[in-house]
Amino acid sequence: VSGFGGPTPVVKLIDFGYAKEVMGDEGTLDRGTPVTQAPEVTRRVPGTLRAPYGTKADCYSVGITMFFALKRGYPVAPWAPGGPIPESQFPSSISPGLREIIQRLVLNDVDARWSMQQALEHPWFTTQP
């Protein structure tokens, strides 16, 4: 974070050394920091190296990264990856809207997990000053 304490802080995400462009809707590579990987990224399918996964795996990673940036730490036990992060782990300064966005991004159920478009359409993003 640069410009902290100024009128508009700037957040820079870096270190995309393992980033890969996914052509189409599915990937099969096991890349990234394990604690930020969606459960489906590490899931094995008999007879294959990896199960295919879609772009919502990145949404999960964004949710965990957002939590880390806000708390300066990852969710801890009793949290299980893919499950809801206990409310007690969120700093009290985090608004209910932002908590909802993070919780919806880290769902285990890929179909229920929000896409980035859904997250960006949340009132927390669209109505903030």
Secondary structure, DSSP 8 states (H G I E B T S, - for coil): -BSTTSSS-B------TT----SSS-B----S-GGGS-HHHH---TTSSS--B-THHHHHHHHHHHHHHHHSS---TT--TTS---GGGS-TTS-HHHHHHHHHHT-S-TTTS--HHHHHTSHHHHS--
